[in-house]
Amino acid sequence: MQLYRLFIFDRFGRRIEETQEFRAVDDQTAIELTGGWRRARKAELWGPGRQVRTWSAGAPAFER
């Protein structure tokens, strides 16, 4: 299991408003876990030493 951090930005997309730290077996699982926290807000997902994914404001919370 790897450690991931999700940074959720304020409504202007400038400041980090919330951070979630969690473990997942891989990047895809980590991405799937973020939907409930992001709720269509701008966010960045970081894994071990690298950025995994970014979402712009308004992006769907859950992947299809």
mmCIF file as Biopython writes it, N, C-alpha, C and O atoms, coordinates in Angstrom:
data_model
#
loop_
_atom_site.group_PDB
_atom_site.id
_atom_site.type_symbol
_atom_site.label_atom_id
_atom_site.label_alt_id
_atom_site.label_comp_id
_atom_site.label_asym_id
_atom_site.label_entity_id
_atom_site.label_seq_id
_atom_site.pdbx_PDB_ins_code
_atom_site.Cartn_x
_atom_site.Cartn_y
_atom_site.Cartn_z
_atom_site.occupancy
_atom_site.B_iso_or_equiv
_atom_site.auth_seq_id
_atom_site.auth_asym_id
_atom_site.pdbx_PDB_model_num
ATOM 1   N N  . MET A ? 1  ? 0.856   -1.185 0.000   1.0 0.0 1  A 1 
ATOM 2   C CA . MET A ? 1  ? 0.000   0.000  0.000   1.0 0.0 1  A 1 
ATOM 3   C C  . MET A ? 1  ? 0.898   1.242  0.000   1.0 0.0 1  A 1 
ATOM 4   O O  . MET A ? 1  ? 1.904   1.323  0.704   1.0 0.0 1  A 1 
ATOM 5   N N  . GLN A ? 2  ? 0.484   2.187  -0.815  1.0 0.0 2  A 1 
ATOM 6   C CA . GLN A ? 2  ? 1.234   3.426  -0.937  1.0 0.0 2  A 1 
ATOM 7   C C  . GLN A ? 2  ? 0.457   4.575  -0.302  1.0 0.0 2  A 1 
ATOM 8   O O  . GLN A ? 2  ? -0.772  4.550  -0.239  1.0 0.0 2  A 1 
ATOM 9   N N  . LEU A ? 3  ? 1.182   5.570  0.159   1.0 0.0 3  A 1 
ATOM 10  C CA . LEU A ? 3  ? 0.575   6.743  0.762   1.0 0.0 3  A 1 
ATOM 11  C C  . LEU A ? 3  ? 0.262   7.776  -0.323  1.0 0.0 3  A 1 
ATOM 12  O O  . LEU A ? 3  ? 1.104   8.081  -1.167  1.0 0.0 3  A 1 
ATOM 13  N N  . TYR A ? 4  ? -0.961  8.306  -0.285  1.0 0.0 4  A 1 
ATOM 14  C CA . TYR A ? 4  ? -1.409  9.335  -1.224  1.0 0.0 4  A 1 
ATOM 15  C C  . TYR A ? 4  ? -1.920  10.530 -0.439  1.0 0.0 4  A 1 
ATOM 16  O O  . TYR A ? 4  ? -2.365  10.411 0.703   1.0 0.0 4  A 1 
ATOM 17  N N  . ARG A ? 5  ? -1.842  11.700 -1.094  1.0 0.0 5  A 1 
ATOM 18  C CA . ARG A ? 5  ? -2.398  12.929 -0.510  1.0 0.0 5  A 1 
ATOM 19  C C  . ARG A ? 5  ? -3.257  13.612 -1.562  1.0 0.0 5  A 1 
ATOM 20  O O  . ARG A ? 5  ? -2.851  13.782 -2.711  1.0 0.0 5  A 1 
ATOM 21  N N  . LEU A ? 6  ? -4.445  13.997 -1.142  1.0 0.0 6  A 1 
ATOM 22  C CA . LEU A ? 6  ? -5.357  14.731 -2.003  1.0 0.0 6  A 1 
ATOM 23  C C  . LEU A ? 6  ? -5.454  16.147 -1.470  1.0 0.0 6  A 1 
ATOM 24  O O  . LEU A ? 6  ? -5.806  16.359 -0.310  1.0 0.0 6  A 1 
ATOM 25  N N  . PHE A ? 7  ? -5.142  17.116 -2.318  1.0 0.0 7  A 1 
ATOM 26  C CA . PHE A ? 7  ? -5.239  18.524 -1.953  1.0 0.0 7  A 1 
ATOM 27  C C  . PHE A ? 7  ? -6.454  19.105 -2.660  1.0 0.0 7  A 1 
ATOM 28  O O  . PHE A ? 7  ? -6.550  19.057 -3.886  1.0 0.0 7  A 1 
ATOM 29  N N  . ILE A ? 8  ? -7.377  19.650 -1.886  1.0 0.0 8  A 1 
ATOM 30  C CA . ILE A ? 8  ? -8.605  20.232 -2.422  1.0 0.0 8  A 1 
ATOM 31  C C  . ILE A ? 8  ? -8.524  21.746 -2.239  1.0 0.0 8  A 1 
ATOM 32  O O  . ILE A ? 8  ? -8.238  22.241 -1.149  1.0 0.0 8  A 1 
ATOM 33  N N  . PHE A ? 9  ? -8.780  22.463 -3.319  1.0 0.0 9  A 1 
ATOM 34  C CA . PHE A ? 9  ? -8.607  23.912 -3.315  1.0 0.0 9  A 1 
ATOM 35  C C  . PHE A ? 9  ? -9.909  24.651 -3.011  1.0 0.0 9  A 1 
ATOM 36  O O  . PHE A ? 9  ? -11.003 24.100 -3.128  1.0 0.0 9  A 1 
ATOM 37  N N  . ASP A ? 10 ? -9.755  25.918 -2.616  1.0 0.0 10 A 1 
ATOM 38  C CA . ASP A ? 10 ? -10.923 26.759 -2.349  1.0 0.0 10 A 1 
ATOM 39  C C  . ASP A ? 10 ? -11.688 27.030 -3.648  1.0 0.0 10 A 1 
ATOM 40  O O  . ASP A ? 10 ? -11.252 26.618 -4.723  1.0 0.0 10 A 1 
ATOM 41  N N  . ARG A ? 11 ? -12.808 27.710 -3.552  1.0 0.0 11 A 1 
ATOM 42  C CA . ARG A ? 11 ? -13.662 27.916 -4.724  1.0 0.0 11 A 1 
ATOM 43  C C  . ARG A ? 11 ? -13.008 28.751 -5.805  1.0 0.0 11 A 1 
ATOM 44  O O  . ARG A ? 11 ? -13.462 28.739 -6.950  1.0 0.0 11 A 1 
ATOM 45  N N  . PHE A ? 12 ? -11.952 29.476 -5.470  1.0 0.0 12 A 1 
ATOM 46  C CA . PHE A ? 12 ? -11.217 30.257 -6.455  1.0 0.0 12 A 1 
ATOM 47  C C  . PHE A ? 12 ? -10.069 29.459 -7.065  1.0 0.0 12 A 1 
ATOM 48  O O  . PHE A ? 12 ? -9.455  29.892 -8.040  1.0 0.0 12 A 1 
ATOM 49  N N  . GLY A ? 13 ? -9.780  28.292 -6.489  1.0 0.0 13 A 1 
ATOM 50  C CA . GLY A ? 13 ? -8.713  27.432 -6.993  1.0 0.0 13 A 1 
ATOM 51  C C  . GLY A ? 13 ? -7.319  27.919 -6.675  1.0 0.0 13 A 1 
ATOM 52  O O  . GLY A ? 13 ? -6.360  27.558 -7.358  1.0 0.0 13 A 1 
ATOM 53  N N  . ARG A ? 14 ? -7.196  28.742 -5.636  1.0 0.0 14 A 1 
ATOM 54  C CA . ARG A ? 14 ? -5.899  29.340 -5.323  1.0 0.0 14 A 1 
ATOM 55  C C  . ARG A ? 14 ? -5.240  28.765 -4.073  1.0 0.0 14 A 1 
ATOM 56  O O  . ARG A ? 14 ? -4.021  28.599 -4.027  1.0 0.0 14 A 1 
ATOM 57  N N  . ARG A ? 15 ? -6.043  28.466 -3.072  1.0 0.0 15 A 1 
ATOM 58  C CA . ARG A ? 15 ? -5.482  28.015 -1.791  1.0 0.0 15 A 1 
ATOM 59  C C  . ARG A ? 15 ? -5.994  26.616 -1.464  1.0 0.0 15 A 1 
ATOM 60  O O  . ARG A ? 15 ? -7.121  26.251 -1.798  1.0 0.0 15 A 1 
ATOM 61  N N  . ILE A ? 16 ? -5.137  25.846 -0.803  1.0 0.0 16 A 1 
ATOM 62  C CA . ILE A ? 16 ? -5.556  24.526 -0.349  1.0 0.0 16 A 1 
ATOM 63  C C  . ILE A ? 16 ? -6.501  24.715 0.821   1.0 0.0 16 A 1 
ATOM 64  O O  . ILE A ? 16 ? -6.163  25.353 1.818   1.0 0.0 16 A 1 
ATOM 65  N N  . GLU A ? 17 ? -7.682  24.154 0.684   1.0 0.0 17 A 1 
ATOM 66  C CA . GLU A ? 17 ? -8.719  24.281 1.697   1.0 0.0 17 A 1 
ATOM 67  C C  . GLU A ? 17 ? -8.807  23.028 2.574   1.0 0.0 17 A 1 
ATOM 68  O O  . GLU A ? 17 ? -9.177  23.100 3.746   1.0 0.0 17 A 1 
ATOM 69  N N  . GLU A ? 18 ? -8.464  21.891 1.987   1.0 0.0 18 A 1 
ATOM 70  C CA . GLU A ? 18 ? -8.609  20.614 2.690   1.0 0.0 18 A 1 
ATOM 71  C C  . GLU A ? 18 ? -7.562  19.642 2.162   1.0 0.0 18 A 1 
ATOM 72  O O  . GLU A ? 18 ? -7.194  19.688 0.988   1.0 0.0 18 A 1 
ATOM 73  N N  . THR A ? 19 ? -7.091  18.767 3.033   1.0 0.0 19 A 1 
ATOM 74  C CA . THR A ? 19 ? -6.143  17.725 2.641   1.0 0.0 19 A 1 
ATOM 75  C C  . THR A ? 19 ? -6.619  16.397 3.196   1.0 0.0 19 A 1 
ATOM 76  O O  . THR A ? 19 ? -7.031  16.302 4.352   1.0 0.0 19 A 1 
ATOM 77  N N  . GLN A ? 20 ? -6.558  15.375 2.357   1.0 0.0 20 A 1 
ATOM 78  C CA . GLN A ? 20 ? -6.878  14.015 2.787   1.0 0.0 20 A 1 
ATOM 79  C C  . GLN A ? 20 ? -5.642  13.163 2.544   1.0 0.0 20 A 1 
ATOM 80  O O  . GLN A ? 20 ? -5.072  13.193 1.454   1.0 0.0 20 A 1 
ATOM 81  N N  . GLU A ? 21 ? -5.233  12.416 3.533   1.0 0.0 21 A 1 
ATOM 82  C CA . GLU A ? 21 ? -4.108  11.503 3.408   1.0 0.0 21 A 1 
ATOM 83  C C  . GLU A ? 21 ? -4.648  10.091 3.584   1.0 0.0 21 A 1 
ATOM 84  O O  . GLU A ? 21 ? -5.374  9.814  4.539   1.0 0.0 21 A 1 
ATOM 85  N N  . PHE A ? 22 ? -4.294  9.198  2.666   1.0 0.0 22 A 1 
ATOM 86  C CA . PHE A ? 22 ? -4.828  7.841  2.708   1.0 0.0 22 A 1 
ATOM 87  C C  . PHE A ? 22 ? -3.883  6.885  1.998   1.0 0.0 22 A 1 
ATOM 88  O O  . PHE A ? 22 ? -2.948  7.308  1.318   1.0 0.0 22 A 1 
ATOM 89  N N  . ARG A ? 23 ? -4.137  5.601  2.160   1.0 0.0 23 A 1 
ATOM 90  C CA . ARG A ? 23 ? -3.335  4.575  1.498   1.0 0.0 23 A 1 
ATOM 91  C C  . ARG A ? 23 ? -4.189  3.842  0.472   1.0 0.0 23 A 1 
ATOM 92  O O  . ARG A ? 23 ? -5.385  3.625  0.669   1.0 0.0 23 A 1 
ATOM 93  N N  . ALA A ? 24 ? -3.545  3.470  -0.623  1.0 0.0 24 A 1 
ATOM 94  C CA . ALA A ? 24 ? -4.212  2.704  -1.679  1.0 0.0 24 A 1 
ATOM 95  C C  . ALA A ? 24 ? -3.182  1.775  -2.322  1.0 0.0 24 A 1 
ATOM 96  O O  . ALA A ? 24 ? -1.977  2.013  -2.238  1.0 0.0 24 A 1 
ATOM 97  N N  . VAL A ? 25 ? -3.666  0.729  -2.954  1.0 0.0 25 A 1 
ATOM 98  C CA . VAL A ? 25 ? -2.762  -0.250 -3.556  1.0 0.0 25 A 1 
ATOM 99  C C  . VAL A ? 25 ? -2.124  0.256  -4.846  1.0 0.0 25 A 1 
ATOM 100 O O  . VAL A ? 25 ? -1.021  -0.166 -5.194  1.0 0.0 25 A 1 
ATOM 101 N N  . ASP A ? 26 ? -2.809  1.161  -5.566  1.0 0.0 26 A 1 
ATOM 102 C CA . ASP A ? 26 ? -2.242  1.698  -6.802  1.0 0.0 26 A 1 
ATOM 103 C C  . ASP A ? 26 ? -2.920  3.023  -7.156  1.0 0.0 26 A 1 
ATOM 104 O O  . ASP A ? 26 ? -3.858  3.459  -6.489  1.0 0.0 26 A 1 
ATOM 105 N N  . ASP A ? 27 ? -2.417  3.650  -8.224  1.0 0.0 27 A 1 
ATOM 106 C CA . ASP A ? 27 ? -2.942  4.964  -8.627  1.0 0.0 27 A 1 
ATOM 107 C C  . ASP A ? 27 ? -4.421  4.909  -8.966  1.0 0.0 27 A 1 
ATOM 108 O O  . ASP A ? 27 ? -5.181  5.779  -8.540  1.0 0.0 27 A 1 
ATOM 109 N N  . GLN A ? 28 ? -4.844  3.908  -9.721  1.0 0.0 28 A 1 
ATOM 110 C CA . GLN A ? 28 ? -6.242  3.828  -10.135 1.0 0.0 28 A 1 
ATOM 111 C C  . GLN A ? 28 ? -7.173  3.734  -8.929  1.0 0.0 28 A 1 
ATOM 112 O O  . GLN A ? 28 ? -8.212  4.393  -8.894  1.0 0.0 28 A 1 
ATOM 113 N N  . THR A ? 29 ? -6.812  2.931  -7.960  1.0 0.0 29 A 1 
ATOM 114 C CA . THR A ? 29 ? -7.620  2.811  -6.743  1.0 0.0 29 A 1 
ATOM 115 C C  . THR A ? 29 ? -7.660  4.143  -6.003  1.0 0.0 29 A 1 
ATOM 116 O O  . THR A ? 29 ? -8.712  4.548  -5.508  1.0 0.0 29 A 1 
ATOM 117 N N  . ALA A ? 30 ? -6.529  4.820  -5.927  1.0 0.0 30 A 1 
ATOM 118 C CA . ALA A ? 30 ? -6.475  6.125  -5.260  1.0 0.0 30 A 1 
ATOM 119 C C  . ALA A ? 30 ? -7.385  7.131  -5.963  1.0 0.0 30 A 1 
ATOM 120 O O  . ALA A ? 30 ? -8.099  7.890  -5.307  1.0 0.0 30 A 1 
ATOM 121 N N  . ILE A ? 31 ? -7.358  7.136  -7.291  1.0 0.0 31 A 1 
ATOM 122 C CA . ILE A ? 31 ? -8.218  8.045  -8.059  1.0 0.0 31 A 1 
ATOM 123 C C  . ILE A ? 31 ? -9.683  7.761  -7.753  1.0 0.0 31 A 1 
ATOM 124 O O  . ILE A ? 31 ? -10.467 8.688  -7.546  1.0 0.0 31 A 1 
ATOM 125 N N  . GLU A ? 32 ? -10.053 6.496  -7.725  1.0 0.0 32 A 1 
ATOM 126 C CA . GLU A ? 32 ? -11.448 6.125  -7.456  1.0 0.0 32 A 1 
ATOM 127 C C  . GLU A ? 32 ? -11.891 6.537  -6.051  1.0 0.0 32 A 1 
ATOM 128 O O  . GLU A ? 32 ? -13.058 6.870  -5.845  1.0 0.0 32 A 1 
ATOM 129 N N  . LEU A ? 33 ? -10.983 6.518  -5.099  1.0 0.0 33 A 1 
ATOM 130 C CA . LEU A ? 33 ? -11.323 6.881  -3.720  1.0 0.0 33 A 1 
ATOM 131 C C  . LEU A ? 33 ? -11.532 8.379  -3.523  1.0 0.0 33 A 1 
ATOM 132 O O  . LEU A ? 33 ? -12.145 8.784  -2.535  1.0 0.0 33 A 1 
ATOM 133 N N  . THR A ? 34 ? -11.044 9.198  -4.426  1.0 0.0 34 A 1 
ATOM 134 C CA . THR A ? 34 ? -11.087 10.655 -4.220  1.0 0.0 34 A 1 
ATOM 135 C C  . THR A ? 34 ? -12.441 11.302 -4.478  1.0 0.0 34 A 1 
ATOM 136 O O  . THR A ? 34 ? -12.698 12.392 -3.967  1.0 0.0 34 A 1 
ATOM 137 N N  . GLY A ? 35 ? -13.305 10.673 -5.246  1.0 0.0 35 A 1 
ATOM 138 C CA . GLY A ? 35 ? -14.561 11.288 -5.674  1.0 0.0 35 A 1 
ATOM 139 C C  . GLY A ? 35 ? -15.408 11.851 -4.548  1.0 0.0 35 A 1 
ATOM 140 O O  . GLY A ? 35 ? -15.918 12.966 -4.661  1.0 0.0 35 A 1 
ATOM 141 N N  . GLY A ? 36 ? -15.566 11.121 -3.487  1.0 0.0 36 A 1 
ATOM 142 C CA . GLY A ? 36 ? -16.383 11.580 -2.371  1.0 0.0 36 A 1 
ATOM 143 C C  . GLY A ? 36 ? -15.803 12.780 -1.651  1.0 0.0 36 A 1 
ATOM 144 O O  . GLY A ? 36 ? -16.539 13.579 -1.072  1.0 0.0 36 A 1 
ATOM 145 N N  . TRP A ? 37 ? -14.489 12.909 -1.686  1.0 0.0 37 A 1 
ATOM 146 C CA . TRP A ? 37 ? -13.856 14.054 -1.031  1.0 0.0 37 A 1 
ATOM 147 C C  . TRP A ? 37 ? -13.861 15.279 -1.941  1.0 0.0 37 A 1 
ATOM 148 O O  . TRP A ? 37 ? -14.051 16.403 -1.475  1.0 0.0 37 A 1 
ATOM 149 N N  . ARG A ? 38 ? -13.652 15.063 -3.233  1.0 0.0 38 A 1 
ATOM 150 C CA . ARG A ? 38 ? -13.522 16.188 -4.175  1.0 0.0 38 A 1 
ATOM 151 C C  . ARG A ? 38 ? -14.829 16.922 -4.412  1.0 0.0 38 A 1 
ATOM 152 O O  . ARG A ? 38 ? -14.862 18.153 -4.397  1.0 0.0 38 A 1 
ATOM 153 N N  . ARG A ? 39 ? -15.898 16.186 -4.629  1.0 0.0 39 A 1 
ATOM 154 C CA . ARG A ? 39 ? -17.211 16.778 -4.917  1.0 0.0 39 A 1 
ATOM 155 C C  . ARG A ? 39 ? -17.124 17.894 -5.963  1.0 0.0 39 A 1 
ATOM 156 O O  . ARG A ? 39 ? -17.633 18.993 -5.743  1.0 0.0 39 A 1 
ATOM 157 N N  . ALA A ? 40 ? -16.489 17.616 -7.084  1.0 0.0 40 A 1 
ATOM 158 C CA . ALA A ? 40 ? -16.381 18.526 -8.238  1.0 0.0 40 A 1 
ATOM 159 C C  . ALA A ? 40 ? -15.583 19.800 -7.951  1.0 0.0 40 A 1 
ATOM 160 O O  . ALA A ? 40 ? -15.759 20.810 -8.632  1.0 0.0 40 A 1 
ATOM 161 N N  . ARG A ? 41 ? -14.713 19.752 -6.951  1.0 0.0 41 A 1 
ATOM 162 C CA . ARG A ? 41 ? -13.841 20.903 -6.673  1.0 0.0 41 A 1 
ATOM 163 C C  . ARG A ? 41 ? -12.477 20.693 -7.325  1.0 0.0 41 A 1 
ATOM 164 O O  . ARG A ? 41 ? -12.110 19.562 -7.646  1.0 0.0 41 A 1 
ATOM 165 N N  . LYS A ? 42 ? -11.730 21.766 -7.520  1.0 0.0 42 A 1 
ATOM 166 C CA . LYS A ? 42 ? -10.374 21.662 -8.041  1.0 0.0 42 A 1 
ATOM 167 C C  . LYS A ? 42 ? -9.542  20.877 -7.036  1.0 0.0 42 A 1 
ATOM 168 O O  . LYS A ? 42 ? -9.611  21.131 -5.834  1.0 0.0 42 A 1 
ATOM 169 N N  . ALA A ? 43 ? -8.751  19.917 -7.531  1.0 0.0 43 A 1 
ATOM 170 C CA . ALA A ? 43 ? -7.967  19.076 -6.633  1.0 0.0 43 A 1 
ATOM 171 C C  . ALA A ? 43 ? -6.732  18.535 -7.339  1.0 0.0 43 A 1 
ATOM 172 O O  . ALA A ? 43 ? -6.671  18.466 -8.567  1.0 0.0 43 A 1 
ATOM 173 N N  . GLU A ? 44 ? -5.746  18.152 -6.525  1.0 0.0 44 A 1 
ATOM 174 C CA . GLU A ? 44 ? -4.542  17.485 -7.006  1.0 0.0 44 A 1 
ATOM 175 C C  . GLU A ? 44 ? -4.329  16.243 -6.157  1.0 0.0 44 A 1 
ATOM 176 O O  . GLU A ? 44 ? -4.476  16.280 -4.935  1.0 0.0 44 A 1 
ATOM 177 N N  . LEU A ? 45 ? -3.984  15.152 -6.811  1.0 0.0 45 A 1 
ATOM 178 C CA . LEU A ? 45 ? -3.666  13.908 -6.124  1.0 0.0 45 A 1 
ATOM 179 C C  . LEU A ? 45 ? -2.185  13.647 -6.281  1.0 0.0 45 A 1 
ATOM 180 O O  . LEU A ? 45 ? -1.656  13.628 -7.393  1.0 0.0 45 A 1 
ATOM 181 N N  . TRP A ? 46 ? -1.520  13.446 -5.151  1.0 0.0 46 A 1 
ATOM 182 C CA . TRP A ? 46 ? -0.085  13.170 -5.146  1.0 0.0 46 A 1 
ATOM 183 C C  . TRP A ? 46 ? 0.159   11.786 -4.569  1.0 0.0 46 A 1 
ATOM 184 O O  . TRP A ? 46 ? -0.440  11.396 -3.567  1.0 0.0 46 A 1 
ATOM 185 N N  . GLY A ? 47 ? 1.046   11.056 -5.221  1.0 0.0 47 A 1 
ATOM 186 C CA . GLY A ? 47 ? 1.475   9.746  -4.737  1.0 0.0 47 A 1 
ATOM 187 C C  . GLY A ? 47 ? 2.894   9.862  -4.235  1.0 0.0 47 A 1 
ATOM 188 O O  . GLY A ? 47 ? 3.375   10.963 -3.969  1.0 0.0 47 A 1 
ATOM 189 N N  . PRO A ? 48 ? 3.565   8.737  -4.104  1.0 0.0 48 A 1 
ATOM 190 C CA . PRO A ? 48 ? 4.941   8.761  -3.594  1.0 0.0 48 A 1 
ATOM 191 C C  . PRO A ? 48 ? 5.883   9.558  -4.510  1.0 0.0 48 A 1 
ATOM 192 O O  . PRO A ? 48 ? 6.348   9.046  -5.528  1.0 0.0 48 A 1 
ATOM 193 N N  . GLY A ? 49 ? 6.153   10.795 -4.143  1.0 0.0 49 A 1 
ATOM 194 C CA . GLY A ? 49 ? 7.117   11.626 -4.844  1.0 0.0 49 A 1 
ATOM 195 C C  . GLY A ? 49 ? 6.689   12.154 -6.204  1.0 0.0 49 A 1 
ATOM 196 O O  . GLY A ? 49 ? 7.538   12.606 -6.973  1.0 0.0 49 A 1 
ATOM 197 N N  . ARG A ? 50 ? 5.398   12.112 -6.527  1.0 0.0 50 A 1 
ATOM 198 C CA . ARG A ? 50 ? 4.958   12.574 -7.838  1.0 0.0 50 A 1 
ATOM 199 C C  . ARG A ? 50 ? 3.485   12.952 -7.834  1.0 0.0 50 A 1 
ATOM 200 O O  . ARG A ? 50 ? 2.709   12.510 -6.987  1.0 0.0 50 A 1 
ATOM 201 N N  . GLN A ? 51 ? 3.125   13.779 -8.800  1.0 0.0 51 A 1 
ATOM 202 C CA . GLN A ? 51 ? 1.719   14.145 -8.967  1.0 0.0 51 A 1 
ATOM 203 C C  . GLN A ? 51 ? 1.058   13.079 -9.837  1.0 0.0 51 A 1 
ATOM 204 O O  . GLN A ? 51 ? 1.562   12.736 -10.907 1.0 0.0 51 A 1 
ATOM 205 N N  . VAL A ? 52 ? -0.072  12.560 -9.368  1.0 0.0 52 A 1 
ATOM 206 C CA . VAL A ? 52 ? -0.772  11.485 -10.066 1.0 0.0 52 A 1 
ATOM 207 C C  . VAL A ? 52 ? -1.832  12.039 -10.999 1.0 0.0 52 A 1 
ATOM 208 O O  . VAL A ? 52 ? -1.960  11.585 -12.136 1.0 0.0 52 A 1 
ATOM 209 N N  . ARG A ? 53 ? -2.599  13.027 -10.522 1.0 0.0 53 A 1 
ATOM 210 C CA . ARG A ? 53 ? -3.743  13.526 -11.307 1.0 0.0 53 A 1 
ATOM 211 C C  . ARG A ? 53 ? -4.153  14.895 -10.789 1.0 0.0 53 A 1 
ATOM 212 O O  . ARG A ? 53 ? -3.947  15.217 -9.619  1.0 0.0 53 A 1 
ATOM 213 N N  . THR A ? 54 ? -4.740  15.703 -11.682 1.0 0.0 54 A 1 
ATOM 214 C CA . THR A ? 54 ? -5.363  16.966 -11.290 1.0 0.0 54 A 1 
ATOM 215 C C  . THR A ? 54 ? -6.785  16.981 -11.830 1.0 0.0 54 A 1 
ATOM 216 O O  . THR A ? 54 ? -7.082  16.358 -12.849 1.0 0.0 54 A 1 
ATOM 217 N N  . TRP A ? 55 ? -7.648  17.692 -11.143 1.0 0.0 55 A 1 
ATOM 218 C CA . TRP A ? 55 ? -9.027  17.892 -11.578 1.0 0.0 55 A 1 
ATOM 219 C C  . TRP A ? 55 ? -9.311  19.377 -11.530 1.0 0.0 55 A 1 
ATOM 220 O O  . TRP A ? 55 ? -8.916  20.055 -10.582 1.0 0.0 55 A 1 
ATOM 221 N N  . SER A ? 56 ? -9.978  19.879 -12.519 1.0 0.0 56 A 1 
ATOM 222 C CA . SER A ? 56 ? -10.389 21.280 -12.499 1.0 0.0 56 A 1 
ATOM 223 C C  . SER A ? 56 ? -11.728 21.381 -11.772 1.0 0.0 56 A 1 
ATOM 224 O O  . SER A ? 56 ? -12.425 20.381 -11.597 1.0 0.0 56 A 1 
ATOM 225 N N  . ALA A ? 57 ? -12.077 22.579 -11.357 1.0 0.0 57 A 1 
ATOM 226 C CA . ALA A ? 57 ? -13.369 22.792 -10.708 1.0 0.0 57 A 1 
ATOM 227 C C  . ALA A ? 57 ? -14.469 22.410 -11.672 1.0 0.0 57 A 1 
ATOM 228 O O  . ALA A ? 57 ? -14.410 22.756 -12.852 1.0 0.0 57 A 1 
ATOM 229 N N  . GLY A ? 58 ? -15.464 21.707 -11.188 1.0 0.0 58 A 1 
ATOM 230 C CA . GLY A ? 58 ? -16.567 21.287 -12.014 1.0 0.0 58 A 1 
ATOM 231 C C  . GLY A ? 58 ? -16.401 19.909 -12.621 1.0 0.0 58 A 1 
ATOM 232 O O  . GLY A ? 58 ? -17.340 19.382 -13.217 1.0 0.0 58 A 1 
ATOM 233 N N  . ALA A ? 59 ? -15.220 19.312 -12.481 1.0 0.0 59 A 1 
ATOM 234 C CA . ALA A ? 59 ? -15.003 17.959 -13.003 1.0 0.0 59 A 1 
ATOM 235 C C  . ALA A ? 59 ? -15.889 16.981 -12.223 1.0 0.0 59 A 1 
ATOM 236 O O  . ALA A ? 59 ? -16.067 17.136 -11.015 1.0 0.0 59 A 1 
ATOM 237 N N  . PRO A ? 60 ? -16.436 15.989 -12.900 1.0 0.0 60 A 1 
ATOM 238 C CA . PRO A ? 60 ? -17.299 15.019 -12.196 1.0 0.0 60 A 1 
ATOM 239 C C  . PRO A ? 60 ? -16.574 14.394 -11.008 1.0 0.0 60 A 1 
ATOM 240 O O  . PRO A ? 60 ? -15.390 14.070 -11.094 1.0 0.0 60 A 1 
ATOM 241 N N  . ALA A ? 61 ? -17.281 14.230 -9.920  1.0 0.0 61 A 1 
ATOM 242 C CA . ALA A ? 61 ? -16.669 13.669 -8.716  1.0 0.0 61 A 1 
ATOM 243 C C  . ALA A ? 61 ? -16.256 12.225 -8.915  1.0 0.0 61 A 1 
ATOM 244 O O  . ALA A ? 61 ? -15.221 11.802 -8.398  1.0 0.0 61 A 1 
ATOM 245 N N  . PHE A ? 62 ? -17.043 11.464 -9.652  1.0 0.0 62 A 1 
ATOM 246 C CA . PHE A ? 62 ? -16.741 10.049 -9.822  1.0 0.0 62 A 1 
ATOM 247 C C  . PHE A ? 62 ? -16.450 9.760  -11.287 1.0 0.0 62 A 1 
ATOM 248 O O  . PHE A ? 62 ? -17.144 10.234 -12.186 1.0 0.0 62 A 1 
ATOM 249 N N  . GLU A ? 63 ? -15.409 8.973  -11.500 1.0 0.0 63 A 1 
ATOM 250 C CA . GLU A ? 63 ? -14.986 8.591  -12.857 1.0 0.0 63 A 1 
ATOM 251 C C  . GLU A ? 63 ? -15.986 7.630  -13.473 1.0 0.0 63 A 1 
ATOM 252 O O  . GLU A ? 63 ? -16.641 6.864  -12.766 1.0 0.0 63 A 1 
ATOM 253 N N  . ARG A ? 64 ? -16.097 7.672  -14.766 1.0 0.0 64 A 1 
ATOM 254 C CA . ARG A ? 64 ? -16.940 6.713  -15.476 1.0 0.0 64 A 1 
ATOM 255 C C  . ARG A ? 64 ? -16.113 5.910  -16.416 1.0 0.0 64 A 1 
ATOM 256 O O  . ARG A ? 64 ? -16.637 5.042  -17.113 1.0 0.0 64 A 1 
#
